[in-house]
Amino acid sequence: MILKIFIDEHEQEINVPESIIQEATDYFDMLDKDMDQGYQMSRTWVENPDILQRCQIVSDRILTALENNNKETGTLMAAYILSRVPNAHAMHLNLEGDMTMYDLETK
């Protein structure tokens, strides 16, 4: 599966093997449990992030992973998004520092 990442004008595809989505379910559940406690999303505290907000949070980790050339983390975070939103096609990110402005595109 492929998740496209758009950072401003730049496009990158993250190829996520189906096996990662299936094998990392415990890790994804751990991420969800952590986010169930609430999350600081840029300047706003979100008590109970919904699925879009969870994808925005994870996308911020993708952005950091790409900046640090950490393909493994980027792929794992993309796999989380695809596991929670199977029809996800792309995430539109920006470098302005506000993850609440990230946009999830579905097929």
Contacts in CASP RR format, 6 or more apart in sequence:
PFRMAT RR
TARGET T0000
AUTHOR 0000-0000-0000
METHOD contacts of the structure
MODEL  1
MILKIFIDEHEQEINVPESIIQEATDYFDMLDKDMDQGYQMSRTWVENPD
ILQRCQIVSDRILTALENNNKETGTLMAAYILSRVPNAHAMHLNLEGDMT
MYDLETK
1 15 0 8 1.000
1 16 0 8 1.000
1 17 0 8 1.000
1 18 0 8 1.000
1 21 0 8 1.000
1 82 0 8 1.000
2 13 0 8 1.000
2 14 0 8 1.000
2 15 0 8 1.000
2 16 0 8 1.000
3 13 0 8 1.000
3 14 0 8 1.000
3 16 0 8 1.000
3 78 0 8 1.000
3 81 0 8 1.000
3 82 0 8 1.000
3 88 0 8 1.000
3 89 0 8 1.000
3 90 0 8 1.000
3 91 0 8 1.000
4 11 0 8 1.000
4 12 0 8 1.000
4 13 0 8 1.000
4 14 0 8 1.000
4 89 0 8 1.000
4 90 0 8 1.000
4 91 0 8 1.000
4 105 0 8 1.000
5 11 0 8 1.000
5 12 0 8 1.000
5 13 0 8 1.000
5 14 0 8 1.000
5 59 0 8 1.000
5 62 0 8 1.000
5 66 0 8 1.000
5 78 0 8 1.000
5 90 0 8 1.000
5 91 0 8 1.000
5 93 0 8 1.000
6 90 0 8 1.000
6 91 0 8 1.000
6 92 0 8 1.000
6 93 0 8 1.000
7 63 0 8 1.000
7 66 0 8 1.000
7 93 0 8 1.000
7 94 0 8 1.000
7 95 0 8 1.000
8 93 0 8 1.000
8 94 0 8 1.000
8 95 0 8 1.000
12 66 0 8 1.000
14 62 0 8 1.000
14 74 0 8 1.000
14 75 0 8 1.000
14 78 0 8 1.000
15 75 0 8 1.000
16 75 0 8 1.000
16 78 0 8 1.000
16 79 0 8 1.000
16 82 0 8 1.000
20 75 0 8 1.000
20 76 0 8 1.000
20 79 0 8 1.000
21 79 0 8 1.000
21 82 0 8 1.000
21 83 0 8 1.000
24 76 0 8 1.000
24 79 0 8 1.000
24 80 0 8 1.000
24 83 0 8 1.000
25 83 0 8 1.000
27 76 0 8 1.000
28 79 0 8 1.000
28 80 0 8 1.000
28 83 0 8 1.000
28 84 0 8 1.000
31 54 0 8 1.000
31 58 0 8 1.000
31 80 0 8 1.000
32 54 0 8 1.000
35 49 0 8 1.000
35 54 0 8 1.000
35 57 0 8 1.000
36 48 0 8 1.000
38 45 0 8 1.000
38 46 0 8 1.000
38 47 0 8 1.000
38 48 0 8 1.000
38 49 0 8 1.000
39 45 0 8 1.000
39 46 0 8 1.000
39 49 0 8 1.000
39 53 0 8 1.000
39 57 0 8 1.000
40 46 0 8 1.000
41 49 0 8 1.000
41 53 0 8 1.000
41 56 0 8 1.000
41 57 0 8 1.000
41 99 0 8 1.000
41 100 0 8 1.000
42 97 0 8 1.000
42 98 0 8 1.000
42 99 0 8 1.000
42 100 0 8 1.000
43 98 0 8 1.000
44 100 0 8 1.000
46 53 0 8 1.000
49 57 0 8 1.000
51 84 0 8 1.000
51 85 0 8 1.000
52 104 0 8 1.000
53 100 0 8 1.000
54 84 0 8 1.000
55 81 0 8 1.000
55 84 0 8 1.000
55 85 0 8 1.000
55 88 0 8 1.000
55 91 0 8 1.000
55 102 0 8 1.000
55 104 0 8 1.000
56 99 0 8 1.000
56 100 0 8 1.000
56 102 0 8 1.000
56 104 0 8 1.000
57 99 0 8 1.000
58 77 0 8 1.000
58 80 0 8 1.000
58 81 0 8 1.000
59 77 0 8 1.000
59 81 0 8 1.000
59 91 0 8 1.000
59 93 0 8 1.000
59 99 0 8 1.000
59 102 0 8 1.000
59 104 0 8 1.000
60 93 0 8 1.000
60 99 0 8 1.000
60 102 0 8 1.000
61 73 0 8 1.000
61 74 0 8 1.000
61 77 0 8 1.000
62 73 0 8 1.000
62 74 0 8 1.000
62 77 0 8 1.000
62 78 0 8 1.000
62 91 0 8 1.000
62 93 0 8 1.000
63 93 0 8 1.000
64 70 0 8 1.000
64 73 0 8 1.000
65 71 0 8 1.000
65 72 0 8 1.000
65 73 0 8 1.000
65 74 0 8 1.000
65 77 0 8 1.000
66 74 0 8 1.000
81 88 0 8 1.000
81 91 0 8 1.000
81 104 0 8 1.000
82 88 0 8 1.000
85 104 0 8 1.000
85 106 0 8 1.000
87 106 0 8 1.000
87 107 0 8 1.000
88 104 0 8 1.000
88 105 0 8 1.000
88 106 0 8 1.000
88 107 0 8 1.000
89 105 0 8 1.000
89 106 0 8 1.000
89 107 0 8 1.000
90 104 0 8 1.000
90 105 0 8 1.000
91 102 0 8 1.000
91 103 0 8 1.000
91 104 0 8 1.000
91 105 0 8 1.000
92 102 0 8 1.000
92 103 0 8 1.000
92 104 0 8 1.000
92 105 0 8 1.000
93 102 0 8 1.000
94 101 0 8 1.000
94 102 0 8 1.000
END
